[in-house]
């Protein structure tokens, strides 16, 4: 099986270009027949520069050349990169290339192909279509044969098994095979697949069913408990892989604290965190009692576990979160006659009726349909942030349930329903809810004035480079400031101007803190876009400070100290710094006497707010938002293998 291919080898700036530009910036007004050079000539210079930015850094001499020279150089660069990609593509990318080669419609186009110049989009009346230049099509058809595609498909299947392992533990073989046709698109047989991957996974037979298990992960019989009762949902790879990477990061972080070998840490995480649903306190107590952690290490471990806890998928629950299990417990007895809420409610089980009684604090369900619609109009619509959320919801209507977070919350509240269709769970968005979604005004909030927009960006970022703020204002709010004009606005907000950036931090001794934030921001290029709802976090910050002051008022009556200490604690959250040491330091600095109980009370307040507060180094995103983002972790040849063997990738699955 081929080794992992690092796309940055041929497209070094693809991620940053994807964050900075929209794929719509590259759409041609008309279809261009012919080779790559013909298509490049159909692009304007701005579009040429966008594609070139994938390959060249902004200071490269390429950008100072004439348009004709740019086209010559870019044609050569694109062709060379295309040849490398097509011999190392994922199977889903081969599917797209096959469709482009056969002039079939491509609905889920990979933006990688567009930003890199491998394919192009154009308007066909009002519809966007995609094409592959004739010479690139010839290269693809000549160089890529079924063997290459088959190897890529085997790699995808192994990746799916590995990713499912971290969600499910024992992975039902049927759950994997059901994602592919029986003949695996004619590339290989099931026996040939198993022979290829048997160095990475084994098959365990339990109660006449077969399950995959990562071969180098220690196994215990307790992992089989209640396995026949587990309910599985079919998830997309783009959901499974980020979750796998988050668990691998959890293992790495815990490994550093408990100072155990990697393989042993995996077993500990499985038994204490992933296997069964337990409270956070129970998990932590288990670690402390068995491993004898110090108070400092225990506190560090607590912080780490809090960050991951809400998104854990428990093996005992079939790899589902707490909310997903609740949603699956509300499955209708059978598919309703139509999609009205009334008909859906007729198919509720007795247990589901009791759940909804508790949810809405009612004694009977006779008027539940009216209650649900009223609740959605008053509260439920708040889970919808934009038109994309609505489109995603409506696309899932009638489709298989995949654990989508918004759909899950809809099911729990009765805004959507599940029914069993053979071995699958299908989603119903009721007609009444769809009518509201179709007519939902998402942009009716109060307008921000220009000064308020600048102020919110500073609040969410703390420190930000001048040119970056200017770009955000122009791209997201159509505000075309000069730096001189921005300086004036920043002064009017009583904020601080440095040589190349703006800052909330005013004291000269805080220069190091500013530089630390700027350094963190370089690793996180996506910025949170502000709107009127962003003031909700400002209000939350005020509530946070009030709660902190209430606890601190038991330690001092000095109003100035109360303000300074609470502001320091909140700033520590913004800075994403380790709080424990800082908390002791600030209390000692102001000569505040405290007990362990006082510290615990302060930490309890912090725990209530910290995951929802903006982190400056994350460009205004909270920890909760950051942890829910898809995370990609490129696997180097000398990195630990994702399968958990503890071996280097090149010595294990990367052979």
C-alpha positions as CSV (number, residue, x, y, z in Angstrom):
1,X,0.0,0.0,0.0
2,X,1.3,3.5,-0.9
3,X,2.8,5.7,1.7
4,X,0.9,8.8,2.9
5,X,1.2,11.7,0.4
6,X,1.8,15.2,1.7
7,X,0.0,17.6,-0.5
8,X,2.2,20.5,0.7
9,X,5.0,19.0,-1.3
10,X,3.4,20.2,-4.5
11,X,0.9,22.8,-3.3
12,X,2.8,24.6,-0.4
13,X,0.3,27.4,0.2
14,X,-3.0,25.6,-0.6
15,X,-4.5,26.0,2.9
16,X,-3.8,29.7,3.2
17,X,-5.1,30.5,-0.3
18,X,-8.3,28.5,0.5
19,X,-8.8,30.6,3.6
20,X,-8.1,33.9,1.9
21,X,-10.1,33.5,-1.3
22,X,-13.4,32.0,-2.3
23,X,-13.6,29.5,-5.1
24,X,-16.2,31.8,-6.7
25,X,-13.3,34.3,-7.4
26,X,-12.1,31.8,-10.0
27,X,-15.3,31.3,-12.0
28,X,-15.0,32.1,-15.8
29,X,-17.8,33.9,-17.4
30,X,-17.8,31.5,-20.4
31,X,-16.7,28.0,-21.1
32,X,-13.1,27.8,-22.6
33,X,-12.4,24.8,-24.8
34,X,-8.8,23.6,-25.3
35,X,-5.7,23.0,-23.4
36,X,-4.5,24.4,-20.1
37,X,-2.8,27.4,-21.7
38,X,-6.1,28.3,-23.4
39,X,-7.9,28.2,-20.1
40,X,-5.2,30.3,-18.4
41,X,-5.6,32.9,-21.1
42,X,-9.3,33.1,-20.2
43,X,-8.5,34.1,-16.7
44,X,-7.8,37.7,-15.7
45,X,-4.6,38.7,-13.9
46,X,-6.1,38.6,-10.5
47,X,-7.3,35.1,-11.0
48,X,-3.9,34.1,-12.4
49,X,-2.3,35.5,-9.2
50,X,-4.7,33.6,-6.9
51,X,-3.7,30.3,-8.5
52,X,0.0,31.3,-8.5
53,X,-0.3,32.0,-4.8
54,X,-0.7,28.3,-4.2
55,X,2.8,27.6,-5.6
56,X,4.7,30.8,-5.0
57,X,5.2,33.0,-1.9
58,X,4.0,36.6,-2.3
59,X,7.5,38.1,-2.6
60,X,8.5,35.7,-5.4
61,X,9.6,37.4,-8.6
62,X,6.8,35.6,-10.5
63,X,4.4,38.3,-9.4
64,X,6.4,41.0,-11.1
65,X,6.5,39.4,-14.5
66,X,4.2,40.2,-17.5
67,X,0.9,38.3,-17.9
68,X,2.3,36.3,-20.8
69,X,5.4,35.2,-18.8
70,X,3.1,34.3,-15.8
71,X,1.0,32.1,-18.0
72,X,4.1,30.3,-19.4
73,X,5.5,29.6,-16.0
74,X,2.2,28.7,-14.4
75,X,1.3,26.3,-17.2
76,X,4.6,24.4,-16.5
77,X,4.1,24.5,-12.7
78,X,0.5,23.2,-12.9
79,X,1.3,20.4,-15.3
80,X,4.2,19.1,-13.2
81,X,2.1,19.3,-10.0
82,X,-0.8,17.6,-11.6
83,X,1.3,14.6,-12.6
84,X,2.5,14.2,-9.0
85,X,-1.0,14.6,-7.6
86,X,-2.7,12.1,-9.9
87,X,-0.3,9.3,-8.8
88,X,-1.0,10.0,-5.2
89,X,-4.6,11.1,-5.1
90,X,-7.3,9.9,-2.7
91,X,-10.0,7.7,-4.1
92,X,-12.6,10.4,-3.8
93,X,-10.3,12.7,-5.9
94,X,-10.1,10.0,-8.6
95,X,-13.9,9.9,-8.6
96,X,-14.0,13.6,-9.3
97,X,-11.3,13.3,-12.1
98,X,-13.2,10.4,-13.7
99,X,-16.4,12.5,-13.8
100,X,-14.5,15.5,-15.2
101,X,-12.9,13.3,-17.9
102,X,-16.3,11.9,-18.8
103,X,-17.9,15.4,-18.9
104,X,-20.3,14.3,-16.1
105,X,-21.8,16.9,-13.6
106,X,-19.6,17.3,-10.5
107,X,-21.7,18.5,-7.6
108,X,-19.2,18.1,-4.8
109,X,-16.1,19.7,-6.4
110,X,-12.9,19.6,-4.5
111,X,-11.7,23.2,-4.1
112,X,-8.1,21.8,-4.2
113,X,-8.5,21.3,-8.0
114,X,-9.8,24.8,-8.5
115,X,-7.2,26.7,-6.4
116,X,-4.3,24.7,-7.9
117,X,-5.5,25.3,-11.5
118,X,-6.0,21.6,-12.3
119,X,-9.7,22.2,-13.2
120,X,-11.8,25.3,-13.9
121,X,-15.3,26.5,-13.3
122,X,-17.5,28.6,-15.6
123,X,-21.0,29.9,-15.8
124,X,-23.5,27.9,-17.9
125,X,-26.3,30.4,-17.8
126,X,-26.8,30.7,-14.0
127,X,-25.3,27.3,-13.2
128,X,-21.6,26.7,-12.3
129,X,-20.0,23.8,-14.1
130,X,-16.5,22.4,-14.1
131,X,-14.0,21.3,-16.8
132,X,-10.7,19.6,-17.1
133,X,-8.3,21.1,-19.8
134,X,-7.8,18.7,-22.7
135,X,-4.1,18.2,-22.1
136,X,-4.5,17.5,-18.4
137,X,-7.3,15.0,-19.3
138,X,-4.9,13.2,-21.6
139,X,-2.2,13.1,-18.9
140,X,-4.7,11.6,-16.4
141,X,-6.0,8.9,-18.7
142,X,-2.5,7.9,-19.7
143,X,-0.9,7.8,-16.3
144,X,-3.6,6.5,-14.0
145,X,-4.6,2.9,-14.3
146,X,-7.1,0.8,-12.3
147,X,-4.2,-0.6,-10.1
148,X,-3.4,2.9,-8.8
149,X,-7.1,3.7,-8.1
150,X,-7.5,0.3,-6.4
151,X,-4.5,1.0,-4.1
152,X,-6.0,4.4,-3.3
153,X,-9.3,2.8,-2.4
154,X,-7.6,0.3,-0.1
155,X,-5.9,3.1,1.6
156,X,-9.2,4.9,2.1
157,X,-10.8,1.8,3.6
158,X,-7.9,1.3,6.0
159,X,-8.2,4.9,7.0
160,X,-11.9,4.5,7.6
161,X,-11.3,1.4,9.8
162,X,-8.6,3.2,11.8
163,X,-10.8,6.3,12.2
164,X,-13.8,4.2,13.2
165,X,-11.7,2.4,15.8
166,X,-11.3,5.6,17.8
167,X,-15.0,6.2,17.7
168,X,-16.3,2.7,18.1
169,X,-13.5,0.5,19.5
170,X,-14.5,-2.8,17.9
171,X,-15.5,-1.9,14.4
172,X,-18.3,-4.0,12.8
173,X,-17.0,-5.2,9.5
174,X,-20.5,-4.6,8.0
175,X,-20.3,-1.0,9.0
176,X,-17.2,-0.6,6.8
177,X,-18.3,-2.8,3.9
178,X,-21.7,-1.0,3.7
179,X,-19.9,2.1,2.5
180,X,-18.8,0.3,-0.6
181,X,-20.3,-2.0,-3.3
182,X,-19.8,-5.7,-2.8
183,X,-17.2,-5.8,-5.6
184,X,-15.4,-2.7,-4.5
185,X,-16.0,-1.0,-7.8
186,X,-14.3,-4.0,-9.5
187,X,-10.8,-3.2,-8.2
188,X,-10.3,-6.1,-5.8
189,X,-12.2,-8.8,-3.8
190,X,-12.8,-8.8,-0.1
191,X,-10.1,-11.4,0.5
192,X,-7.6,-9.3,-1.4
193,X,-8.5,-6.3,0.7
194,X,-8.1,-8.3,4.0
195,X,-4.8,-9.7,2.8
196,X,-3.5,-6.2,2.1
197,X,-4.5,-4.7,5.4
198,X,-3.8,-7.6,7.8
199,X,-0.6,-6.0,9.1
200,X,-2.6,-3.2,10.5
201,X,-5.9,-4.7,11.6
202,X,-7.2,-8.1,12.8
203,X,-10.7,-9.6,12.7
204,X,-12.3,-10.7,15.9
205,X,-15.4,-12.9,15.9
206,X,-17.8,-12.2,18.7
207,X,-21.3,-13.8,18.9
208,X,-21.1,-14.8,15.3
209,X,-20.3,-11.3,14.1
210,X,-17.0,-10.0,12.8
211,X,-15.2,-6.8,14.0
212,X,-12.0,-5.0,13.0
213,X,-9.4,-4.2,15.7
214,X,-6.2,-2.3,15.4
215,X,-3.6,-5.1,15.7
216,X,-1.0,-3.3,17.8
217,X,-3.5,-2.0,20.4
218,X,-3.7,-4.1,23.6
219,X,-7.0,-5.9,23.8
220,X,-9.2,-6.9,26.7
221,X,-12.4,-9.0,26.8
222,X,-14.2,-6.2,28.7
223,X,-14.3,-4.2,25.4
224,X,-16.9,-6.8,24.2
225,X,-19.4,-6.1,27.0
226,X,-22.9,-5.2,25.7
227,X,-21.6,-5.2,22.2
228,X,-24.9,-6.7,20.8
229,X,-26.9,-3.8,22.2
230,X,-24.8,-1.1,20.5
231,X,-26.4,1.2,17.9
232,X,-24.2,2.4,15.1
233,X,-24.7,5.3,12.7
234,X,-22.8,5.7,9.4
235,X,-20.5,8.7,9.5
236,X,-18.6,10.4,6.7
237,X,-14.9,10.2,6.5
238,X,-14.6,14.0,6.9
239,X,-16.3,13.6,10.3
240,X,-14.4,10.5,11.4
241,X,-10.9,11.6,10.6
242,X,-11.0,14.9,12.6
243,X,-12.4,13.0,15.6
244,X,-9.6,10.4,15.3
245,X,-7.0,13.2,15.2
246,X,-8.5,14.8,18.3
247,X,-8.3,11.6,20.2
248,X,-4.7,11.1,19.1
249,X,-3.9,14.6,20.4
250,X,-5.7,13.7,23.7
251,X,-3.5,10.6,24.0
252,X,-0.4,12.7,23.3
253,X,-1.3,15.3,25.9
254,X,-2.2,12.8,28.6
255,X,1.0,10.8,27.8
256,X,3.1,13.9,28.8
257,X,1.3,14.2,32.1
258,X,1.1,10.6,33.3
259,X,4.6,9.8,31.9
260,X,3.6,6.4,30.6
261,X,4.7,4.8,27.3
262,X,2.5,5.6,24.3
263,X,0.9,2.1,23.9
264,X,0.2,2.0,27.7
265,X,-1.4,5.4,27.5
266,X,-3.7,4.3,24.7
267,X,-5.0,1.5,26.9
268,X,-5.5,3.9,29.8
269,X,-7.5,6.3,27.6
270,X,-9.6,3.5,26.3
271,X,-10.5,2.1,29.7
272,X,-10.9,5.3,31.6
273,X,-12.2,7.8,29.0
274,X,-13.6,6.1,25.8
275,X,-15.1,2.8,26.9
276,X,-18.0,3.9,29.0
277,X,-20.0,7.1,29.6
278,X,-19.0,8.5,33.0
279,X,-18.9,11.9,34.7
280,X,-15.8,14.0,34.4
281,X,-15.2,13.8,38.1
282,X,-15.3,10.0,38.0
283,X,-12.8,9.9,35.2
284,X,-10.4,12.2,37.0
285,X,-10.7,10.4,40.3
286,X,-9.9,7.2,38.5
287,X,-6.7,8.7,37.0
288,X,-5.6,10.2,40.4
289,X,-6.3,7.1,42.5
290,X,-4.6,4.6,40.1
291,X,-1.7,6.7,38.9
292,X,-1.0,8.8,42.1
293,X,-0.9,12.2,40.2
294,X,0.3,15.3,42.0
295,X,-2.2,18.1,42.6
296,X,-0.6,20.1,39.8
297,X,-0.7,17.2,37.3
298,X,-4.3,16.4,38.4
299,X,-5.3,20.0,37.6
300,X,-3.5,20.0,34.2
301,X,-5.3,16.7,33.4
302,X,-8.6,18.2,34.5
303,X,-8.2,21.1,32.1
304,X,-7.3,18.7,29.2
305,X,-10.3,16.4,29.8
306,X,-12.7,19.3,30.1
307,X,-11.7,20.4,26.6
308,X,-12.5,17.0,25.1
309,X,-15.3,15.7,27.3
310,X,-18.4,17.1,25.6
311,X,-17.4,15.6,22.2
312,X,-16.5,12.1,23.4
313,X,-18.0,9.2,21.6
314,X,-18.3,6.2,23.9
315,X,-17.6,2.7,22.7
316,X,-20.3,1.3,25.0
317,X,-22.8,3.5,23.2
318,X,-21.7,2.4,19.7
319,X,-19.4,5.4,19.2
320,X,-22.1,8.0,19.9
321,X,-22.1,11.1,22.0
322,X,-24.6,11.6,24.8
323,X,-26.8,13.7,22.6
324,X,-26.7,11.2,19.7
325,X,-27.8,8.4,22.1
326,X,-30.7,10.5,23.3
327,X,-31.6,11.2,19.6
328,X,-31.5,7.5,18.8
329,X,-33.7,6.7,21.8
330,X,-36.4,8.8,20.1
331,X,-36.6,6.8,16.9
332,X,-40.2,6.5,15.7
333,X,-42.0,3.2,15.7
334,X,-42.3,3.3,11.9
335,X,-42.2,5.8,9.1
336,X,-45.2,8.2,9.4
337,X,-47.8,8.6,6.6
338,X,-46.6,12.1,5.8
339,X,-44.1,14.6,7.1
340,X,-46.3,16.7,9.4
341,X,-45.4,17.0,13.1
342,X,-48.8,15.5,13.9
343,X,-48.1,12.3,12.0
344,X,-44.6,12.0,13.4
345,X,-45.9,12.4,16.9
346,X,-48.3,9.5,16.3
347,X,-45.3,7.2,15.9
348,X,-43.6,8.1,19.2
349,X,-42.8,5.3,21.5
350,X,-43.9,5.5,25.1
351,X,-40.3,6.2,26.2
352,X,-40.1,9.0,23.6
353,X,-43.3,10.5,24.9
354,X,-41.9,10.6,28.5
355,X,-38.7,12.2,27.2
356,X,-40.7,15.0,25.5
357,X,-42.9,15.5,28.6
358,X,-39.7,16.1,30.6
359,X,-38.2,18.3,27.8
360,X,-41.3,20.6,27.7
361,X,-42.4,20.1,31.3
362,X,-45.9,19.0,30.3
363,X,-48.3,16.3,31.6
364,X,-49.5,15.0,28.3
365,X,-48.6,15.2,24.6
366,X,-52.0,16.1,23.2
367,X,-50.9,19.6,22.2
368,X,-47.2,18.8,21.7
369,X,-47.2,19.7,18.0
370,X,-48.3,23.3,18.8
371,X,-45.7,23.5,21.6
372,X,-42.9,22.3,19.4
373,X,-43.7,24.9,16.6
374,X,-43.9,27.7,19.2
375,X,-40.7,26.6,20.8
376,X,-38.9,26.5,17.5
377,X,-40.1,30.0,16.6
378,X,-39.0,31.3,20.0
379,X,-35.8,29.3,20.7
380,X,-35.0,26.6,18.2
381,X,-34.2,28.9,15.3
382,X,-31.3,30.3,17.3
383,X,-29.2,27.2,16.5
384,X,-29.3,28.3,12.8
385,X,-26.4,30.7,12.1
386,X,-26.5,31.2,8.3
387,X,-28.0,30.1,5.0
388,X,-25.4,27.2,4.8
389,X,-26.9,25.7,8.0
390,X,-30.4,25.8,6.4
391,X,-29.1,24.2,3.2
392,X,-27.3,21.5,5.1
393,X,-30.4,20.7,7.1
394,X,-32.7,20.6,4.2
395,X,-30.3,18.4,2.3
396,X,-30.4,15.8,5.1
397,X,-34.2,15.6,5.0
398,X,-35.0,12.0,4.0
399,X,-31.3,11.0,4.1
400,X,-29.4,8.8,6.5
401,X,-28.7,10.2,9.9
402,X,-24.9,10.8,10.3
403,X,-24.7,12.5,13.7
404,X,-24.9,16.1,12.3
405,X,-24.9,18.3,15.4
406,X,-27.8,20.6,14.4
407,X,-30.0,17.7,13.3
408,X,-29.2,16.0,16.6
409,X,-30.4,19.0,18.6
410,X,-33.5,19.2,16.3
411,X,-34.4,15.6,17.1
412,X,-33.9,16.0,20.8
413,X,-36.4,19.0,20.8
414,X,-38.9,17.4,18.3
415,X,-38.0,19.7,15.4
416,X,-36.9,16.6,13.5
417,X,-37.4,12.9,13.7
418,X,-35.7,9.6,13.0
419,X,-37.3,6.4,11.7
420,X,-35.7,3.0,10.9
421,X,-35.4,2.0,7.2
422,X,-33.9,-1.5,7.2
423,X,-30.6,-1.1,9.0
424,X,-30.4,2.7,8.6
425,X,-31.8,5.6,10.4
426,X,-33.5,8.2,8.2
427,X,-34.1,11.9,9.0
428,X,-37.5,13.6,8.7
429,X,-37.6,17.4,8.8
430,X,-41.4,18.1,9.4
431,X,-43.3,20.3,6.9
432,X,-44.0,22.9,9.5
433,X,-40.3,23.3,10.4
434,X,-39.3,23.3,6.7
435,X,-41.8,26.2,6.0
436,X,-40.2,28.2,8.8
437,X,-36.7,27.4,7.5
438,X,-37.5,28.4,4.0
439,X,-38.8,31.8,5.2
440,X,-36.4,32.5,8.0
441,X,-34.9,36.0,7.8
442,X,-31.3,35.5,9.0
443,X,-30.1,39.0,8.3
444,X,-32.6,41.1,10.2
445,X,-30.4,41.9,13.2
446,X,-29.5,45.5,14.0
447,X,-26.7,47.0,11.9
448,X,-23.3,47.7,13.4
449,X,-21.8,51.1,12.7
450,X,-18.2,51.1,11.4
451,X,-16.7,52.0,14.7
452,X,-18.5,49.1,16.5
453,X,-17.2,46.6,13.9
454,X,-13.6,47.7,14.6
455,X,-14.1,47.5,18.3
456,X,-15.5,44.0,18.1
457,X,-12.6,42.8,16.0
458,X,-10.2,44.2,18.7
459,X,-12.2,42.6,21.5
460,X,-12.1,39.2,19.8
461,X,-8.4,39.4,18.8
462,X,-6.8,41.4,21.5
463,X,-3.8,42.1,19.3
464,X,-4.0,42.2,15.5
465,X,-1.7,43.3,12.7
466,X,-2.8,46.6,11.0
467,X,-2.9,45.1,7.5
468,X,-4.9,42.1,8.7
469,X,-7.5,44.2,10.4
470,X,-7.8,46.4,7.2
471,X,-8.2,43.2,5.1
472,X,-11.0,41.8,7.4
473,X,-12.9,45.1,7.3
474,X,-12.8,45.3,3.6
475,X,-13.5,41.7,2.7
476,X,-16.2,41.1,5.3
477,X,-17.9,44.5,5.8
478,X,-17.0,46.4,2.6
479,X,-15.1,49.0,4.8
480,X,-12.1,50.4,2.8
481,X,-10.0,52.1,5.4
482,X,-6.5,53.4,4.9
483,X,-4.1,52.6,7.8
484,X,-4.1,56.3,8.7
485,X,-7.9,56.3,9.0
486,X,-7.8,53.1,11.1
487,X,-5.2,54.7,13.4
488,X,-7.8,57.4,14.1
489,X,-10.6,54.9,14.8
490,X,-8.3,52.9,17.2
491,X,-7.4,56.1,19.1
492,X,-11.1,57.1,19.4
493,X,-11.7,53.7,21.0
494,X,-8.9,54.4,23.6
495,X,-7.0,51.4,22.3
496,X,-3.2,51.2,21.5
497,X,-1.2,51.6,18.3
498,X,2.1,49.9,17.8
499,X,4.4,50.0,14.7
500,X,2.7,47.2,12.8
501,X,-0.3,46.2,14.9
502,X,-3.1,47.4,17.2
503,X,-3.6,46.2,20.8
504,X,-6.0,46.2,23.7
505,X,-3.0,45.8,26.1
506,X,-1.7,49.2,27.1
507,X,1.0,48.8,29.6
508,X,4.5,48.8,28.1
509,X,5.5,45.8,30.2
510,X,2.9,43.8,28.3
511,X,5.0,43.8,25.1
512,X,5.9,40.2,25.6
513,X,2.2,39.2,25.9
514,X,1.4,41.0,22.7
515,X,4.2,39.2,20.9
516,X,3.0,35.9,22.3
517,X,-0.5,36.5,20.9
518,X,0.8,37.5,17.5
519,X,3.0,34.4,17.4
520,X,0.0,32.2,18.2
521,X,-2.1,33.8,15.5
522,X,0.4,32.9,12.8
523,X,-0.5,29.3,13.3
524,X,-4.3,30.0,13.0
525,X,-5.2,31.9,9.8
526,X,-9.0,31.8,9.9
527,X,-10.6,34.8,11.6
528,X,-13.9,34.9,13.3
529,X,-16.2,37.3,11.4
530,X,-18.1,39.6,13.7
531,X,-21.8,40.8,13.5
532,X,-24.4,42.1,15.9
533,X,-24.7,38.8,17.7
534,X,-21.0,39.1,18.6
535,X,-22.1,41.4,21.4
536,X,-23.5,38.3,23.2
537,X,-19.9,37.4,24.1
538,X,-19.3,40.9,25.5
539,X,-22.3,40.4,27.7
540,X,-21.0,36.9,28.7
541,X,-17.7,38.5,29.7
542,X,-19.5,41.0,31.9
543,X,-21.4,38.1,33.6
544,X,-18.1,36.2,34.0
545,X,-16.5,39.1,35.7
546,X,-19.5,39.6,38.0
547,X,-19.4,35.9,39.1
548,X,-15.7,36.2,39.7
549,X,-16.1,39.3,41.8
550,X,-18.8,37.6,43.9
551,X,-16.3,34.8,44.9
552,X,-13.4,37.2,45.3
553,X,-15.5,39.5,47.5
554,X,-15.3,36.8,50.2
555,X,-11.5,37.4,50.2
556,X,-11.3,41.2,49.9
557,X,-13.5,44.2,50.0
558,X,-11.1,46.4,48.0
559,X,-13.0,47.3,44.9
560,X,-9.8,48.1,42.9
561,X,-8.3,44.7,43.7
562,X,-11.6,42.9,42.8
563,X,-11.5,44.6,39.4
564,X,-7.8,44.0,38.7
565,X,-7.9,40.3,39.8
566,X,-11.1,39.4,37.9
567,X,-9.8,41.3,34.8
568,X,-6.5,39.4,35.1
569,X,-8.3,36.0,35.2
570,X,-10.4,36.8,32.2
571,X,-7.3,38.1,30.3
572,X,-5.6,34.8,31.1
573,X,-8.5,33.0,29.4
574,X,-8.2,35.3,26.4
575,X,-4.5,34.5,26.2
576,X,-5.1,30.7,26.5
577,X,-2.6,30.5,29.3
578,X,-2.4,27.8,31.9
579,X,-4.6,29.3,34.7
580,X,-3.6,27.4,37.9
581,X,-0.1,29.0,38.4
582,X,-1.4,32.4,37.3
583,X,-4.3,32.2,39.8
584,X,-2.0,31.6,42.7
585,X,0.4,34.2,41.4
586,X,-2.1,37.0,41.2
587,X,-3.7,36.3,44.6
588,X,-0.2,36.3,46.2
589,X,0.8,39.4,44.4
590,X,-2.1,41.3,45.9
591,X,-1.5,39.6,49.3
592,X,-4.9,37.9,49.3
593,X,-5.3,35.1,51.8
594,X,-7.2,32.1,50.4
595,X,-8.0,28.5,51.0
596,X,-8.2,25.5,48.7
597,X,-11.9,25.9,48.8
598,X,-11.6,29.5,47.5
599,X,-9.4,28.3,44.6
600,X,-11.9,25.5,43.8
601,X,-14.8,28.1,43.8
602,X,-12.8,30.3,41.4
603,X,-12.0,27.4,39.1
604,X,-15.6,26.3,39.1
605,X,-16.6,29.8,37.8
606,X,-13.8,29.7,35.2
607,X,-15.0,26.2,34.0
608,X,-18.5,27.5,33.4
609,X,-17.2,30.2,31.0
610,X,-13.8,29.4,29.6
611,X,-14.8,27.2,26.7
612,X,-17.2,29.8,25.3
613,X,-14.8,32.8,25.6
614,X,-12.9,34.1,22.6
615,X,-9.2,33.1,22.5
616,X,-7.0,35.8,21.0
617,X,-4.5,33.3,19.6
618,X,-7.4,31.5,17.8
619,X,-8.4,34.8,16.1
620,X,-11.5,35.2,18.2
621,X,-12.8,31.6,18.1
622,X,-13.6,30.0,21.5
623,X,-12.2,26.7,22.5
624,X,-15.5,25.0,21.9
625,X,-15.6,26.4,18.4
626,X,-12.0,25.5,17.8
627,X,-12.4,21.9,19.0
628,X,-15.4,21.4,16.7
629,X,-13.5,22.5,13.6
630,X,-12.2,19.8,11.3
631,X,-8.6,19.3,12.2
632,X,-6.1,17.9,9.8
633,X,-2.8,16.5,11.1
634,X,-0.3,15.6,8.4
635,X,1.5,12.4,9.2
636,X,5.2,12.6,8.6
637,X,7.2,9.4,8.0
638,X,8.9,9.7,11.4
639,X,5.7,10.6,13.3
640,X,3.9,8.0,15.6
641,X,1.6,5.9,13.5
642,X,-2.1,6.9,13.8
643,X,-3.0,3.2,14.4
644,X,-1.6,3.6,17.9
645,X,1.1,1.0,17.6
646,X,3.7,3.3,19.0
647,X,5.9,2.7,16.0
648,X,7.0,5.3,13.5
649,X,4.6,5.7,10.6
650,X,7.2,4.6,8.1
651,X,7.8,1.4,10.1
652,X,4.1,0.6,10.4
653,X,1.1,1.6,8.2
654,X,3.3,3.8,6.0
655,X,5.3,0.9,4.7
